[in-house]
């Protein structure tokens, strides 16, 4: 997790540009698990809370919708 960019309330045009309507909806109960991304990831959060911790980098991030 080297860089996090947040776009609040993206426009319909931006959502179309990203192709969000074709993305799967991932539903997950409260849990804790390691995850490693080997390429750039993009997420569109409908509701909920995310806590991310960049292991070994001393950085953490918390998002609530």
C-alpha positions, 0 to 999 in steps of 0.5 A: 500500500504505497499510495492511497488516493481518495475521491469523495462522491465521484461523478457519474462520468468518473464512475463510467470511466472506471467501469464501476458498473461492471465490478463485482460487489464484495460483501465481507463480515468484520474480519482481519486478514493479510492482503498483498496487492502486486498491482494498482487496485481501485475500490468503490466503497458503498458503505462500511469501514476499512482499516488498512495497515501498511505492514512494515511501513509504519502507516495506517489508514481508516475509512468510514462510509 
